[in-house]
Amino acid sequence: MIWLGIDTSNTPLSVALVEDGQLLIEHTDSFKTTHSVAAMPTIERIMKEAGITPDQLSAIAVAKGPGSYTGIRIGMTLAKTLGWSLNIPVYPVSSLAVLATPGKWFDGLTVSVMDARRQHVFAGVYDKQTVLTEAHRSFADLLEFLHQQERPVLWCGQDAKLFEEAILACGLVSYFAGVGEQLPRASELISLAQKLEPATSIHELTPDYLRLTEAEVNWMKAND
């Protein structure tokens, strides 16, 4: 069984091929490139290098968000299009859960964060594989929640560094994932997907933004 993993939900791009539990090839970068331009050529390249043709794919795992609205839509569109055309299942996975995988064996809480601007973050808090919360919230509220847990914290994701000063000053026992662990890995995305159910219907597969889009906010204001 050959899996294709796709994560374009934020600045990093990660795609991978896994066959029967063995990683065949993976590409992960954090260049500020346009995923609409880079993602599909990267998928085509790794498949060519691995000697895999589209008809050999068995399933697709895709990061469903939160993150960049555009980035999420690009990955979801690629996964849905490939899944529908190849008639294979698509497994949507939380982008925050993918970022948190360095904490699989951490004896404490793992927190993955993505900067959502204006001192807000998308944050996932996990106790091993148990999800305590995944939400869009102020960073101050996140710290308050973590203080209530009274556990050591492993911070994951590149954006954790943006809040390093506040983290170190808040009194939590904190650790930071290493440089090689800060990026989402499509191979880990696939591992998480293998524990989940596929999308009931590819056409009903939707992103998980964890907050309203700007268009939805403007519509609500106009119709209030």
Secondary structure, DSSP 8 states (H G I E B T S, - for coil): -EEEEEE-SSS-EEEEEEETTEEEEEEEE-----HHHHHHHHHHHHHHHHT--GGG--EEEEE--SS-HHHHHHHHHHHHHHHHHHT--EEEE-HHHHHTGGGTT-SSEEEEEEEEETTEEEEEEEETTEEEEEEEEEHHHHHHHHHHHT--EEEESGGGGGGHHHHHHTT--EEE--GGGSS--HHHHHHHHTTS---S-GGG-----SS--HHHHHHHHHT-
